Amino acid sequence: MVVREEFYFEPRVINDNGYIRWYGERYTKEELLRYLEETVYIRDSGEELFVYQMESDQVGQEQGRIQAVFTLICKLKKGKTKWRYGKKIAH
């Protein structure tokens, strides 16, 4: 079983109405409107969603290694807290 931590980046596309679908919920914020129909990358802390844009990526010197640079677009307060990536957070 794969356990996703809050540092895992999950891609999503912002739809043409400015919404992101996230495990049964929809989120929007004014900052997202300039990224309509683009892929963004989300980290889920359980309390907030951190939405990032990938600025660049390049293959490193080691085979199979890629370096990527992400820029934070915005933070979104979640409706369902105590859940991370669609799974209940076990404490």
ABEGO torsion letter per residue (X at the ends): XBBBBAABBBBBBBBAAGBBBBGGBBBBBAAAAAABGBBBBBBBAGABBBBBBBABBBBBABBGBBBBBBBBABBBBBABBGBBGGBBBBX
